């Protein structure tokens, strides 16, 4: 269930209107004159594999260096060198953030590690953003080294052996998730979110798109221009291909166009092991490029240039990371300064899965009228996972436009259906341009019965209103039809009205037309149109698990309620498929589209057999305004 107390706005952080919580852990108590030892994160906990741990021991920085410091000369992307822990996904993002002192200070505060001062207690303090809030992590400064040496087992500074911010931050990450083993392998986008609370978007252009390469290059170039960070990966099959490392994360640090050739500059968090193909550090392609035309990579420091064609061939999952998304992707940061946080969970009946998607948790919000016809909105969906190696579910998060709403139900149309896919990723994003009106957000798992908490973050350029959970006893009706084609003309279904009713035994539950004595008692609806109009009728019954057959017919008359003789004698109107009758067995919802001429028409809706008691709704979607007169609805 959503917690309304945790939805809203308060204060400013990095220019975003968000709600904040002070959940800082108390600083561990340390006996005066002693250095702290974290007994809850000892060596066998931090490195649970005995085959690895038996060759290691703890040492503090003062036992490794004669002049240990947290930072020695600022931070750069070249500070990082990966060790034996599989944290390239994390270090690739650390390398990207290292150049931004303000961002790094969100994670490593000014007083994080006062070694060399009276305040030193053998403790390092870091913060990571998890599930909508910053969490404090305290670790002692004992680091894993190979027994009998001062050689660090994990990550370290690539430039200065006296600098320790890199291994201490890696240890804090390991403790945050339970062990170094728990952070072995991951996605750089997750690391970015953990260190900034921002948004990570993986680029996924259609492989059949002939402009896919250039679109990827333009998006990455514009992202870097807007201040975003970009990461990418090399898949396993390209391990050792021209110096590349398979199953490994890299950072994209720059783009350039040289002699008409699109290039990207890539950084390996190992601090060495570079691409050796075309446009690598000493390749012949540089012979015709004048010095200073682009920054040259001349040292073996893990950074190299690669052409766009080879990037597309060998690299996958380029991911753009930003505090707020560049919605129009033009390289200029957009003002999506409002962030609506919605906490929820799949639990019991609301863990409904894909087949009953609309029965999952439903959250409603409104976009107020503004000076713009469309409001840019980015929806970020985050699953809560206690540990990174915990069981994962395939999930998605859909946005629906509310077409009409009554006190019993709401009719909605899904947005972005063709681009939204189920994913095992910890976080996903979708982009929408929304007009003024009401909307639903509905997250779902692929399979029913999968229970988990989640966070939905909605980034918008204006303040969203009326954020609430939609009651579970009210039905949602989906309509996928947006246009009706007649000849060469397309009619947009821009108007929606709903008529609710109930079939009641002995009153209006008359069954199909073979039941002559009762068929005419069924609900009837007169539709008046003033011009040629495209109409879609949706007949929806309550979803109670019963097997019920539904049918509808349309007659060219406004003389309602019609008697049985008139029903039998009148010629039925044909729908756009040329059918006079829509009847579907075991259906919860049926629909039919018509082209209606000016005048009055009567719709009759029924079940298969008489005396079947069910609540129902008739949704009328039309290309121009219509007038409705319901009869015999049972209400």
C-alpha positions in Angstrom: 0.0 0.0 0.0 1.2 3.5 -0.7 2.1 5.6 2.4 0.7 9.1 1.8 2.9 10.4 4.6 5.9 9.6 2.3 4.5 11.3 -0.8 5.0 15.0 -1.4 7.6 17.8 -1.4 9.8 19.4 1.2 13.0 21.3 0.9 15.5 21.6 -1.9 18.3 19.1 -2.7 20.4 19.6 -5.8 17.6 21.8 -7.2 15.0 19.1 -6.8 11.8 19.4 -4.8 11.8 16.2 -2.8 10.8 14.9 0.6 13.6 14.1 3.0 13.9 11.8 6.0 16.6 11.9 8.7 17.4 8.2 9.1 21.1 8.5 9.8 22.6 5.7 11.8 24.2 6.7 15.1 28.0 6.9 14.9 29.5 3.7 16.4 30.9 4.2 19.8 34.7 3.9 20.1 36.6 3.5 23.4 38.8 6.5 23.9 42.4 5.8 22.9 41.4 2.8 20.8 40.7 2.2 17.1 37.3 0.9 16.1 37.0 -2.7 14.9 33.7 -3.6 13.3 33.0 -7.1 14.7 29.9 -7.4 12.5 32.0 -7.2 9.4 35.0 -9.2 10.1 37.2 -10.8 7.4 35.2 -14.0 7.2 32.0 -12.0 6.7 33.5 -9.5 4.3 35.1 -12.3 2.2 33.0 -15.5 2.9 34.9 -17.7 0.4 37.5 -19.5 2.7 39.7 -20.2 -0.3 40.2 -16.5 -0.9 40.1 -15.4 2.8 42.8 -17.8 3.9 45.4 -15.9 1.9 44.3 -12.5 3.2 44.5 -10.4 6.4 43.4 -7.0 7.6 45.7 -4.0 7.7 44.9 -0.4 8.4 46.2 2.3 6.1 48.9 3.3 8.6 50.2 -0.2 8.4 50.4 0.0 4.6 51.7 3.5 4.1 53.9 5.8 6.2 51.8 8.8 5.3 48.2 7.6 4.6 45.6 10.2 3.5 42.0 10.0 2.3 42.8 12.3 -0.7 46.3 13.4 -1.7 45.7 15.8 -4.6 42.0 16.0 -5.4 40.2 13.3 -7.4 40.3 12.4 -11.1 39.0 9.6 -13.3 42.5 8.2 -13.3 42.6 7.6 -9.5 40.9 4.2 -9.7 42.4 0.8 -10.2 40.3 -2.3 -9.8 41.6 -5.1 -7.7 40.4 -8.7 -7.3 36.8 -7.8 -6.3 34.4 -7.8 -9.2 33.4 -4.2 -8.7 34.1 -2.8 -12.2 30.5 -1.8 -12.5 30.9 0.4 -9.4 34.4 1.7 -10.1 33.5 2.7 -13.7 30.9 5.1 -12.2 33.2 6.2 -9.4 35.7 7.2 -12.1 33.1 9.2 -13.8 32.0 11.0 -10.7 35.5 11.6 -9.4 35.9 14.8 -11.5 32.8 16.3 -9.8 33.8 17.3 -6.3 30.3 18.3 -5.2 28.8 14.9 -6.2 31.5 12.9 -4.6 31.0 14.9 -1.3 27.4 13.6 -1.2 29.0 10.1 -0.7 32.2 10.9 1.1 31.5 13.8 3.5 34.2 16.3 4.6 34.7 14.5 8.0 34.4 11.0 6.6 38.0 9.9 7.5 40.0 12.3 9.7 43.2 10.3 9.7 46.1 12.3 11.0 44.0 14.4 13.3 42.8 14.1 16.9 39.4 12.9 15.6 40.8 9.7 14.0 39.2 6.6 15.4 40.0 4.0 12.7 36.6 4.6 11.1 35.4 5.6 7.6 31.9 7.0 6.9 30.2 6.9 3.5 26.6 7.4 2.3 24.7 5.6 -0.4 21.3 6.4 -1.8 19.0 3.4 -1.4 15.3 3.1 -2.0 14.6 6.9 -1.9 16.9 8.0 1.0 20.5 8.4 1.9 21.8 5.7 4.2 24.9 6.0 6.3 27.5 3.3 6.3 30.4 3.0 8.8 33.3 0.7 8.3 36.5 0.3 10.2 39.5 1.1 8.1 41.0 -2.4 8.1 41.5 -3.3 4.4 42.1 -6.8 2.9 45.8 -7.3 1.9 47.7 -10.4 0.9 49.2 -12.1 4.0 52.6 -11.0 4.9 52.5 -8.0 2.5 51.1 -4.5 2.2 49.5 -5.2 -1.2 45.8 -4.5 -1.3 43.6 -7.3 -2.5 40.8 -4.9 -3.6 40.6 -1.6 -5.4 43.3 1.0 -4.8 44.5 4.3 -6.0 46.2 4.1 -9.4 48.3 7.2 -8.9 49.4 7.4 -5.3 49.9 4.5 -2.8 49.3 7.0 0.1 45.7 7.7 -1.0 43.0 5.5 0.4 39.6 6.8 -0.6 39.1 4.2 -3.3 39.6 1.0 -1.2 37.7 2.5 1.7 34.7 3.4 -0.5 34.7 -0.1 -2.0 34.7 -1.6 1.5 31.7 0.6 2.4 29.9 -0.6 -0.6 30.6 -4.2 0.3 29.3 -3.7 3.9 26.2 -2.0 2.6 25.3 -5.1 0.6 26.7 -7.8 3.0 30.1 -8.7 1.6 32.6 -8.2 -1.3 31.0 -11.3 -2.8 27.6 -9.6 -2.9 28.9 -6.8 -5.0 30.7 -9.0 -7.5 29.1 -8.0 -10.8 26.5 -5.4 -11.4 25.3 -2.5 -13.6 27.0 0.9 -13.6 23.6 2.5 -13.7 22.8 1.0 -10.3 26.1 2.4 -9.0 25.2 5.9 -10.2 21.8 5.8 -8.5 23.5 4.6 -5.3 25.9 7.6 -5.4 23.6 10.3 -6.5 20.0 9.4 -6.2 19.7 10.2 -9.9 18.3 8.4 -13.0 20.0 5.8 -15.2 18.6 5.2 -18.7 19.9 2.4 -20.9 19.8 3.2 -24.6 17.9 0.6 -26.6 17.4 1.5 -30.2 15.8 -0.9 -32.6 18.5 -3.0 -34.3 16.6 -2.7 -37.6 16.9 1.1 -37.5 19.5 2.1 -40.2 20.2 5.2 -38.2 20.8 3.3 -34.9 24.6 4.0 -34.8 24.2 7.8 -35.4 21.3 8.1 -32.9 23.4 6.4 -30.3 26.4 8.7 -30.9 24.2 11.8 -30.9 22.5 10.8 -27.6 25.8 10.0 -25.9 27.4 13.3 -27.2 24.4 15.3 -26.0 24.3 13.5 -22.7 27.9 14.3 -21.9 27.3 17.9 -23.0 24.4 18.2 -20.5 26.6 17.0 -17.7 25.3 13.5 -17.6 27.6 10.5 -17.2 27.7 7.6 -19.6 28.7 3.9 -19.0 28.8 0.9 -21.3 29.8 -2.8 -21.2 31.6 -5.4 -23.2 29.8 -8.7 -23.4 31.6 -12.0 -22.6 32.1 -13.1 -26.2 34.5 -10.3 -26.9 36.8 -11.0 -24.0 40.5 -10.5 -25.1 39.3 -9.1 -28.5 41.8 -6.4 -29.4 42.5 -5.7 -25.8 38.9 -5.6 -24.6 37.7 -7.3 -21.3 34.5 -9.3 -21.5 31.8 -9.0 -18.9 33.3 -5.7 -17.9 32.0 -2.1 -17.4 33.6 0.9 -18.9 33.0 4.7 -18.8 32.4 6.9 -21.9 34.3 10.2 -21.2 34.2 12.1 -24.4 33.1 12.2 -28.1 34.7 13.8 -31.1 34.5 13.9 -34.9 37.8 13.6 -36.7 38.1 13.6 -40.5 34.4 12.8 -40.7 34.9 9.9 -38.3 32.8 9.7 -35.1 34.9 8.7 -32.1 34.3 7.9 -28.5 36.8 8.1 -25.6 36.4 5.1 -23.2 37.9 4.5 -19.8 38.7 1.1 -18.3 38.4 1.2 -14.5 41.3 -1.2 -14.3 43.6 1.7 -15.1 45.2 -0.3 -17.8 44.4 -2.9 -20.5 43.2 -0.8 -23.4 41.7 -1.2 -26.9 44.4 -2.1 -29.5 42.3 -1.7 -32.6 41.8 1.3 -35.0 42.1 4.7 -33.2 43.9 3.2 -30.2 46.7 5.2 -28.6 49.4 4.5 -31.1 47.5 3.4 -34.1 48.3 4.8 -37.6 44.9 6.5 -37.8 46.3 9.3 -35.7 49.1 10.0 -38.2 46.9 12.4 -40.2 45.4 14.1 -37.2 47.1 17.3 -36.1 48.2 17.6 -32.5 45.6 19.4 -30.4 42.7 18.6 -32.7 41.4 16.3 -30.0 42.9 15.3 -26.6 45.2 12.4 -27.3 45.4 9.4 -25.0 49.2 8.7 -24.9 49.7 6.8 -21.6 48.6 3.3 -20.7 46.1 4.6 -18.1 43.1 2.7 -19.3 41.7 5.4 -21.5 41.4 5.1 -25.3 39.6 6.3 -28.4 37.4 4.0 -30.5 35.4 4.7 -33.7 31.6 4.5 -33.7 31.5 1.4 -35.9 33.7 -0.6 -33.5 31.8 0.8 -30.5 28.6 -0.5 -31.9 30.2 -3.8 -32.8 31.9 -4.6 -29.4 30.0 -2.6 -26.7 26.5 -3.0 -25.3 24.1 -1.3 -23.0 25.2 2.3 -23.1 23.6 4.0 -20.1 23.0 7.7 -19.6 23.1 8.7 -15.9 21.8 12.1 -14.8 20.4 13.8 -11.7 17.4 14.8 -13.8 16.8 13.4 -17.3 17.5 15.5 -20.4 13.9 14.9 -21.6 14.3 16.1 -25.2 17.9 14.7 -25.4 19.3 17.9 -26.9 22.2 18.3 -24.6 20.6 21.1 -22.5 19.5 20.1 -19.0 15.7 20.2 -18.6 13.9 21.7 -15.6 12.3 18.6 -14.3 12.7 19.9 -10.8 9.7 18.3 -9.1 10.0 14.7 -7.9 7.0 12.8 -6.6 7.9 9.7 -4.6 5.3 7.0 -4.4 6.1 4.0 -2.2 4.1 0.8 -2.6 4.2 -3.0 -2.6 2.8 -6.1 -4.2 1.0 -8.0 -1.4 -1.7 -10.6 -1.4 -4.3 -9.9 -4.1 -2.4 -6.9 -5.4 0.4 -9.2 -6.5 -1.7 -9.9 -9.5 0.9 -10.4 -12.2 0.8 -9.7 -16.0 -2.5 -11.4 -16.8 -4.4 -9.4 -14.3 -2.3 -6.3 -14.7 -5.0 -3.8 -13.7 -5.5 -5.5 -10.3 -1.9 -4.6 -9.2 -1.4 -1.5 -7.1 -2.9 1.6 -8.9 -1.7 5.1 -8.2 -3.5 8.1 -9.6 -2.2 11.7 -10.2 -3.3 14.7 -12.2 -1.4 17.0 -14.5 -2.7 20.5 -14.0 -3.3 22.9 -16.9 -0.2 24.9 -17.7 1.2 27.2 -20.4 2.4 24.2 -22.4 0.2 21.8 -24.3 2.3 18.9 -23.1 4.2 18.4 -19.8 7.4 16.3 -19.9 7.4 13.5 -17.4 9.9 10.8 -16.6 8.8 7.8 -14.5 11.6 5.9 -12.7 10.6 2.5 -11.2 12.9 1.0 -8.5 12.5 -2.4 -6.9 13.5 -2.9 -3.2 16.1 -5.6 -2.8 17.6 -6.3 0.6 20.7 -7.7 -1.0 21.9 -7.5 -4.6 22.0 -11.3 -4.9 18.4 -11.7 -3.6 15.7 -13.3 -5.7 14.8 -11.0 -8.5 11.5 -10.6 -10.4 10.7 -9.5 -13.9 8.7 -6.2 -13.6 7.4 -3.2 -15.6 5.7 0.0 -14.8 2.9 1.4 -17.0 1.3 4.8 -17.3 -2.4 5.1 -18.3 -4.4 8.1 -19.4 -7.8 8.4 -17.7 -10.4 8.8 -20.4 -13.5 8.8 -18.2 -14.2 8.1 -14.5 -17.4 7.3 -12.6 -18.0 6.4 -8.9 -17.6 2.7 -9.9 -14.9 2.6 -12.4 -12.4 4.4 -14.7 -11.7 3.9 -18.4 -8.0 4.2 -19.2 -5.7 3.9 -22.2 -2.1 2.6 -21.8 0.8 4.9 -22.9 4.0 3.6 -24.5 2.9 0.0 -24.8 5.1 -0.6 -27.8 8.3 0.4 -25.9 7.7 -0.9 -22.4 9.0 -4.4 -21.7 9.3 -6.6 -18.6 12.8 -6.3 -17.2 14.9 -7.8 -14.4 16.7 -4.5 -14.0 16.6 -3.0 -10.5 15.4 0.3 -12.0 13.7 1.2 -15.3 12.6 4.5 -16.7 10.0 5.7 -19.3 9.4 9.1 -20.8 6.0 10.6 -21.6 4.6 14.0 -22.7 1.3 14.4 -20.9 -1.6 16.7 -21.5 -3.6 18.1 -18.6 -5.8 15.5 -17.0 -5.7 12.4 -14.8 -3.4 9.4 -15.1 -2.6 6.1 -13.4 0.7 4.4 -12.8 0.5 0.6 -12.4 3.6 -1.5 -11.7 3.3 -5.2 -12.3 5.4 -8.4 -12.0 5.3 -10.9 -14.8 4.1 -13.7 -12.6 1.3 -13.5 -9.9 2.1 -14.0 -6.3 5.5 -12.3 -6.3 5.6 -9.9 -3.3 8.0 -7.0 -3.1 8.2 -3.3 -2.2 8.9 -0.7 -4.8 9.4 3.0 -5.3 8.1 5.1 -8.2 9.7 8.5 -8.8 7.9 10.8 -11.2 10.1 13.7 -12.5 8.1 16.6 -13.9 8.5 20.2 -14.9 5.4 21.3 -12.8 3.9 20.2 -9.6 1.6 17.1 -10.0 -1.6 17.0 -8.1 -4.0 14.6 -6.3 -1.5 11.8 -5.8 -3.4 8.9 -4.3 -4.0 5.2 -4.4 -7.0 4.1 -6.5 -9.4 2.0 -4.4 -9.2 -1.7 -5.1 -13.1 -2.0 -5.2 -13.3 0.2 -8.2 -12.7 -1.3 -11.6 -10.4 -0.2 -14.4 -11.5 -0.6 -18.0 -8.9 -0.5 -20.8 -9.4 0.8 -24.3 -6.6 0.3 -26.8 -8.4 1.8 -29.8 -7.3 5.4 -30.6 -8.5 5.8 -34.2 -11.1 4.3 -36.5 -10.5 4.2 -40.2 -13.2 4.6 -42.8 -12.1 4.7 -46.4 -9.1 7.0 -46.5 -10.2 9.0 -43.4 -9.0 8.4 -39.9 -11.3 9.3 -37.0 -9.6 10.0 -33.6 -11.7 8.8 -30.6 -11.3 11.9 -28.4 -14.5 11.7 -26.4 -15.4 9.1 -23.7 -18.5 8.5 -21.6 -19.5 5.6 -19.3 -22.9 4.2 -18.4 -23.0 1.8 -15.5 -25.7 -0.8 -14.9 -26.5 -4.2 -13.5 -28.4 -7.2 -14.9 -31.0 -8.3 -12.3 -32.9 -11.5 -12.4 -36.6 -11.0 -13.3 -35.9 -7.3 -14.2 -33.5 -6.8 -17.0 -31.3 -9.9 -17.2 -33.1 -11.1 -20.4 -30.5 -13.2 -22.1 -29.9 -13.5 -25.8 -32.5 -13.0 -28.6 -33.7 -16.6 -28.6 -35.4 -15.9 -25.2 -38.3 -14.0 -26.8 -40.2 -13.4 -23.6 -37.3 -11.6 -21.8 -34.8 -10.4 -24.4 -36.3 -6.9 -24.8 -35.9 -6.3 -21.1 -32.1 -6.1 -21.5 -30.4 -2.7 -20.9 -30.7 -0.4 -23.9 -28.7 2.8 -24.7 -29.7 5.5 -27.2 -26.9 7.3 -28.9 -27.6 10.6 -30.6 -25.0 11.9 -33.1 -25.2 15.2 -35.0 -22.6 14.3 -37.7 -20.9 11.2 -39.1 -19.1 9.8 -36.1 -16.8 6.9 -35.4 -17.8 5.1 -32.2 -16.3 2.3 -30.1 -18.6 0.4 -27.7 -17.0 -1.5 -24.8 -19.1 -3.8 -22.7 -17.4 -4.8 -19.5 -18.7 -7.0 -16.7 -17.5 -7.4 -13.2 -14.5 -9.7 -12.8 -15.7 -12.3 -10.3 -14.3 -15.5 -11.9 -17.6 -16.7 -13.3 -18.0 -17.9 -16.9 -20.3 -15.5 -18.7 -21.0 -14.9 -22.4 -21.5 -11.3 -23.5 -23.2 -9.8 -26.6 -24.2 -6.5 -28.1 -26.2 -5.3 -31.1 -26.9 -1.9 -32.6 -30.2 -0.8 -34.1 -31.0 2.2 -36.4 -33.6 3.7 -34.1 -34.0 6.0 -31.1 -37.4 4.4 -30.1 -36.2 2.9 -26.8 -36.8 0.8 -25.0 -37.5 -1.3 -28.0 -40.1 -4.2 -27.8 -39.3 -7.7 -29.0 -41.2 -7.3 -32.2 -39.2 -4.2 -33.1 -36.0 -5.9 -32.2 -36.9 -8.9 -34.4 -38.0 -6.8 -37.4 -35.3 -4.1 -37.5 -32.2 -4.5 -39.6 -29.1 -4.5 -37.4 -26.4 -2.0 -38.1 -23.0 -3.4 -39.2 -19.8 -2.7 -37.4 -16.6 -1.7 -39.2 -15.8 -5.4 -39.7 -19.1 -5.9 -41.5 -20.7 -7.9 -38.6 -24.3 -7.3 -37.3 -23.6 -9.0 -34.0 -20.8 -9.1 -31.5 -21.0 -12.2 -29.2 -18.0 -13.7 -27.3 -18.0 -16.7 -25.0 -16.5 -16.4 -21.5 -15.6 -12.8 -21.8 -15.1 -10.0 -19.3 -14.9 -7.4 -21.9 -16.0 -7.1 -25.6 -15.9 -4.3 -28.0 -17.1 -3.2 -31.5 -16.5 -0.1 -33.6 -19.1 1.5 -35.9 -19.4 4.5 -38.2 -22.7 6.2 -37.2 -24.6 8.5 -39.5 -26.4 11.5 -38.0 -29.5 10.6 -36.0 -30.3 8.2 -33.2 -29.1 4.6 -32.7 -29.9 2.1 -29.9 -27.4 -0.3 -28.4 -28.7 -3.5 -26.6 -26.4 -5.4 -24.3 -27.0 -8.9 -22.9 -25.6 -12.1 -21.4 -26.1 -15.5 -22.9 -28.8 -16.8 -20.5 -31.6 -15.0 -18.6 -31.4 -14.2 -14.9 -27.6 -13.9 -14.9 -26.9 -11.2 -12.3 -23.8 -9.1 -13.0 -22.7 -5.5 -12.8 -21.6 -4.0 -16.1 -20.5 -0.8 -17.7 -20.9 0.4 -21.3 -18.0 2.7 -22.4 -18.8 4.8 -25.4 -15.7 6.3 -27.2 -16.4 8.7 -30.1 -14.8 11.0 -32.6 -17.3 13.8 -31.9 -19.6 14.5 -28.9 -22.6 12.2 -28.5 -25.7 12.3 -26.3 -26.6 9.1 -24.4 -30.0 8.1 -23.0 -29.9 4.8 -21.0 -32.9 2.6 -20.3 -33.4 -0.5 -18.2 -29.9 -0.3 -16.6 -31.0 -2.0 -13.4 -29.8 1.0 -11.3 
